[in-house]
Each structure stands twice: as structure tokens, then as C-alpha cells.
Amino acid sequence: MKEADTLAEAGFDVIVIYSFWTRWAWETDLQLFKKINWKPILAGGSPFEDRFIYFLSRLRSKVYGYLARKTSFRFGMAEVARGRTYPELSKKAKSIKADLYIAHIQAALPAAVKAAQKNHTKCGFDAEDFHRQEVDDDVYSFYFRISKYIEDEYLPRVDYVSASSPLIAEQYTLLYKRPVTCLLNVFPKTPAGSVVNNPDQAIKLFWFSQTIGSGRGLETIIEAMGLINDAFELHLLGELSDGYKEQLLTFAVNAGVTNNKLFFYEPVMAGQLFTIAAQFDIGLASETGFCLNNKLALSNKIFTYIQSGLAVVASNTPAQSALLDKYPQVGKTYGDAAELSAILKAYSENRELLYQTKLAAFKCGQTDLNWENEAKKFLAVINEVLADKC
């Protein structure tokens, strides 16, 4: 969305071909589309629009997935197995004569390449993750093999590649022996406001994601809260996995954290997130490093916290450690529950330190880690690609 907005503001005519993913995202998109200055086009239907195509595409994707597992990735098997709406994305993209096609998920990569090939123009790919190892590190798994096949087939054919973290960019550079531009998943500068300071209240911890579920490091956070007697609250925003709320509340009680210290919020529009985040004190980025991508990625959590004026406390994955080493003023990293509890206790005992860290984080968001800076890098890449027309 940030790239679409940036291109539109720079004078480009922008069309975004998108697919249905989940109900809550669909509902927020409908509100978003009232405010944008680019054109969205749905591909592959949804439960609410073009329902027949939607259900047919789901069935088709399952059939192709089965065939790809049992036979071959060739003859279009991998493309449809990897992307439910690949045929519709490809058809719509080919029908629109563009100067540049940009894919933002691996399932869209073949569609962008083939549209550019048909229309004799350019294409690019933004690697928001290290895709072949974003599920696990099993190099024999179906997910790894199909992701590797898609990337090996199509990445050499794009005109540029960008990545959302320095370490992901390094990984793709090593694999494909080509330059990869790092475009951090940061956000526009926050409108002028004051950083919240509540020295006499419980310290409010904040964590958000699309989904609140197991394997996200939340248990470590609660375990750390149980190791200290200071007043902390944990606020969680996202779509709850089935049964996980009850599971987490039970874990909290067993860890010595009463349920009245845990708060849950439904997903909100992207523009609302910063206002909500700003009322808290510490933003938690609790990536567990369960796979290579999770070690290399910089999630939008950290950059949301920084832009909202929160102190950042992050697990010590390689990517997060590198970021906090470069910007130590915005927060600290931890390795386990004991280290996390020590950090939280230090902030609790020194509220001025917590406030100064929040101020430093906010300042960093206004000066260094913001989309205004990354947008310049993005537009430089786009203009260079478009200037080099064959």
C-alpha cells in the first residue's frame, strides 16, 4: 500500500490487482478503498463477490497442489498450487498494458513476470520474507521445494528485487548473484504529538499481529511477567486463533499472572494502529527464530512501536539484534524469560529511563526509520528501471 501511495503521489497511474485473503482484511480493505488515489481490482473472487470463481479457484488450487506433490512442478502446476488466484492474476495483469509490474507475494511473482513478457515491458519483486524458509527449515518439505522452484524460475527474469530487511536482501543476493535493495517496512512519520508518560500507572506492554496464536513468543512474555512483582499489563491486538485465548489465560494463571492483566483487541484499520499503540509504554517484538526467515525478518511491529513512541523490547534474533545494535537508544533485546524480566524490572524501577527511551524511539522514527526516507530509495529504483527501457 505504501508503494502504491508513493507511486501515485509521484504522478504514476497505479493499479493494484489483489486477492481475497481473510474476512477481517476484506472489511478493512473496503474502508481503505474509500480513501486511496489508485485503482484496486479484485482477482479470483471472494465469499462476497464473484463467489463462484472464488470457490472454483479454491478447489482448483487444492487439485493442483495434490498433483504438484505427486507429479511435477512443471506445466503450471507450481504456479497454481502456490497461488489460489494465479490464473486470474495473470490474466488481468496481461490485459493491462503497464510500464512496470511489481509483485509483492511469491504467488504473484509468475503473474508479474508473464505480464511483462507479454507486453514487452519491465517487472520487479519485493521479497517481504525469505519465502522458501518462512514455514520451517526442512529443505525436503513441499513448501520449501515449491517456493524454491518459483523463485529459481522467475527471479532471474525480473528487472529488480527489493527486500524488507538487510539480512533477507543479503540472502537473495547470495542465492542469485544480483543486487537486492533493502526497503525497510517502516511507516510515514507520525503527525506531531506528545509521547505518553504515565509514571504512576502500571506499565503497559503492547504486542500485535494479524493473528494471536501459539509459537509467537507470547508465553515467554507472560513467563517474564510472572517472574517479577511489579505492575505490568499485557495488551494484545489481532485475530485470535481458535481456542488460543483460553489456552493463554490458563498459561498466565499457572505463571502467576492474573487474567486481569491481559487485554485483547480486535484488528483495526492500519491508520488507527498508531493512535492505539501510542497509549502504551513498551512494544514487544517476540519473534522466536523458529525458521531462517523468522531470524532474518524485521517485522512491522518494531517500526510501528518506534513510530508510535514506544520503548522497544525485542527477542535477540539476528535481524532484530542488528537493528537494536544500530539504534540502541530505542530499546533492548532479550534471549529468554529471565533476561526479559530483568529488562522489564529495570524499566519499572527507573521510569525516567523508560520515558527517555520512548522519546528516543519517537525521534528515531521521525529522523531515520520512516517511509519518507525509504520512499526515496524506492522511487530511485523505479526510475532507474524505467529509464533503462529496451
N, C-alpha and C positions, 0 to 999 in steps of 0.2 A: 504494500500500500504506500509506503514511504517513497519507493522508487517511482510508482505511478504518479503520485502527487508532485514529486520533484520534476519529472519529465514534463508533466502538464504545465507546471509553473514556468518551465524553461521554454515553453512555446511549442512543444510537440503535441500532436494529436495522439492520444493514448487510448487503447482498447485493452481491456483485461478480460480474457476468457477464463472462466473459473468453473469449479465443480462443487456440488453439494458434498459436505463432509459430515456435519452433525447438526442436530436441531438448534441448539443454542447459538451456534455460529451463524446459521441461516437467519435467525431472528435478529441478531446484531447487525448482520450484513444489510438487511432491509432498512435499518435505520441509517447505516453508513451511506448507503447509496443515495440518500436524500441530500447529502452534503458534498459529494465529490464533484470534481471537474474533469472526470474521464468516464469512458463508457464501459459498463460491465455487460458481459454476455455469458449466460449460463450454458454449459455444455454437459450433456448426459443426464439431464432431468434431475428431479428431486421428488421427495414424497409429497410436495405441494405444487409442483409444476412439471409438466411432461412426465407424469407418473409412469406411463407405460415404458418409456425409454429408460427411466431410472431403474425399474425392476428388471427389465430385459438386460440392461448393462451389468447389473449385479450378477445375474445368472451367467451371462457371458464370461465375466471375469472369473467366476468360480470354475467354469468348464475349462477355460484356457489355463488357469492355474493348475488344475489337475493334469492337463495334457503336458504343460511345461515341466511338471515334476516327473512325469512318466516317460516323456519322449525327448523333446529338444526345445531349446530356447529360440530356434530359428523360425522363419516363416511367420513372423509377427506374434509368436506365442508369448515371448517375454514381455513385449510392449503392452499387450492387453492384460496379461497376468499381473504385471506391476502397476498398471493404472486402469481402474474401472472404466474411465471415460476416455481412454486414449483415442479410439476411433473418432469420437465426436470432437475432441480437442483438435485432432489433426485435421479433420475435415473443415472445421470452422477457421482454423489458422490458415490453411491453404487458400481459403476463399477470400481472405483479406490481404490485399497487396500492401505489405508493410516494408519499411526500410530496415527494420530490425525486429527480431522476435527474441524475447527473453523468457527462458524457463526458470521457474522458481522451485519446482519439486522434481524429483527424478522421473516421476511418471509423465511429466510434461516435456522432458528433455527430447525424446524422439519426435514429438509433435512439432516442436520449435525447429529442430534440425530439418525435418522433411518439408515444413512450410517454407523455410528459407531456400532450400534446394529447389523446390518447385518454382518459386518466384524470383530465383537468382539474386538473392539478397543476403543479409547478414543475420547471425543469431548469436546469443550468449547464454550462459548458465550461471545462476547464483547458487552455490552449494551452501545451503543453510546448515547442513550437517555433513559428517563424513559417512555417507549413506551406507556403504557396504557393511559397516560395523556399528550401526546405530541401534541394532536389536541385541546382538551379542557378538562375541569374538570367534565364533565357530566358523572357520573358513570352509567347512564342508556343508554348512546349512544351506537350505534352499534360498533363504533371504540373501545371504552373502553372495551366492553364486549368480543369482538373477540380477542383483544390483551391480555386481562386477561386470556382468555381460552388457548391461545397458550402458554403463559408463565407458567400458572399453570400446563399444561400438559407436557411441555418439560424441563423447567429449573431445576426441581428436578432430571432430568436424565443426566445432563451434569456434567463433571468432574471438571470444574472450571468456574467461572463467573468473568469477569472484567467489569469495568465501567469507563466512561470518566470524571467523576468529583467525588469529595469526597461525595457530598450530594446525587448523584444518587446511589453511592455504598452503602451509609447508608440506602437508601430507599429499595433497593433489599435485603440487609442484614436483615432488619426488617421483610420484607414480607416472606422470605424463610428460615430464621434462619440458614444462612450459610455464610462463609466468602466471601467477594467480594473484589477483588484487584482493587484499583484505578490506572488506567493508563491514565494520562493526555494526551489530544490531542495536545501535543506540537510537535515541529519540530526540525530537526537536527540543530546543531549550524551553524550560518551564517559564510561563509568564511570571513576572516579578511577584514575589510573595515572601512571607517570613517563614523560617524554619521553626517548627513547633518545638517548644521546650517545656516539659512537664516534670520538673524536678521532684514534686511532691506526690506524684501518682505512680502506679505500677508501670514498669517498663513494658511497652507493647511491642512484641515481636510479630513480624509480618512475613508471610510466605504465600505465593500464589503460583498457579499454573493452570493450564487448560483442564487438567484432571488432578484431583486429590486422590491418591491411591498409594498402595504399598510400593516399596522399593524406591522411594523418593527422598529418603533420609529424614522423614518426619519423626520416626521412632527415636532416632539419635537426639533430635532436638528435645523431645519430651523427656528422654532419659537424662539429658543435661539439666533440664529444669528441675527434675526430681532430686538432683544431687545438691542443690542449693536451696536455702530457705527464703531467699529474697523474693519480693513480689514481682512476678512476671506474668504476662498474659500472652497467649499464642493465638494469632488471628490468621485464619486460612481462607483463601478465596479460590474458588474453582468448582468444576463439576465433580461431585463425589462419585467414586466407583461404588458399585453395588455392595452394600454391607460394610463398607470401609469405615464409615463414621462410628458405628458401634464398636468395631474392632479397635479403632484408635482410642476411643474413650475408655475402653476396658484396659488397654495398654497403659494409658495415662494413670488410671487409678492404681494399677499394680506398681507403677513407677513412683507413686507418691504425689501425683499431680491431680488435684481435684478438677472435676469436669467444668466447674465454673470459671476455670482459667483458659478454656478453649472456646473459640468463637469461629463460626463457619459462615461464609458469604457465597452467594451465587455469582457466576461470571457476570461481568459488566462490559459495557462498551469500552473500547480501548481508550477513548478520550477521558473517560471517568476514572480510569485506574490511578492516574497520578494524584488526583484530588483525594481519593480514598487512601492511597499509600502514604500521603504526606501527614496523616494524623498519627502515624505510628512512629516508633523510635529506631528499631533495628530491623533491617531487611535480611532475611536468611536465604542463602543460596546453597542448598544442602545436597548438591549432586554427589552421588555415591561412587562414581567412577566404575560402574558395573560393566562398561564396554569401552572400547577405544574412543568412540565418538563422544561418550559422556566425559571422558578425560580431556578431550581436545576442545570441546564446545564452550562457548561463552553464552549462557542463556540470556534472554531479555530480562530476567529477574534482576540481575546485578545492575544493569543500566537503568531500569525503572527505579530501583532504590536510589541510585545516585542522583538521577534527575529529580526525584521527589524529596531529597534532603534527608535520607536515612543513613545511619551508620550501616556499613555492610559487614556481615559476618558470613564467611563462605568456607565450604569444605575445601581441603587442600588438593584439589585435582590440579594437574599440570597447568591447564589453561587459567583457572581461577587464581592459582598461586602466582603465575606470571603477571596477571593483571594487578593483583594487590601488591606485588613487589614493585611494580612500576608506579602505582599510586597508593603508597602505604597510608596516606592521610585519610583515606575513605573508610578504612576498617581493618579487619584481621581475618586470618584463616585458622582453621582447626582440623585436627585429624580424627578425633574421637569424642565421645560424650564428655570425658573428663576435661579435655582441652577446651571444649565449647563451654562447659560450665565455668571454667576459670575465667574465660573471656567475659562471659555474661556477668559474673560476680564482680569483675574489675570495673565494668561499666556501672553496675549498680552502686558500688562503693564510691565511685567518682562521677557524679552526674555532670560535672562541668566538662570532664573528658568526653563523655557521651555527646554532649551538646556541641562541643568544638569539632568532634568528628562528623556530626551531622552537617554542620556549617561547611566543613571542608569538602564533604561529598557533594553538597549542593553547588559549591563554587566550581568543583571539578566538572560537573555536568554543564555548567554554563560556559566554561572556557575550553575544555578539551574533549570530553566524551559526550558529544551531541551530534545530531544528524546534520546540522548545518555544516560541520566540518566534513563528515563522511559524504555528504551530497556533492561537495566539490570534487572529491575523488571519483565518485560515481559518474558525474557528468563528464569529467575528463576522459574516463574510459569510453563512454558512449560516443563522445565527439571524435575521439581518435579512431574508433571502429568505423564510424560513418564517413569519416574523411578518407578512409582507405578503401574506396569503392573500386571494385574490379570492372 
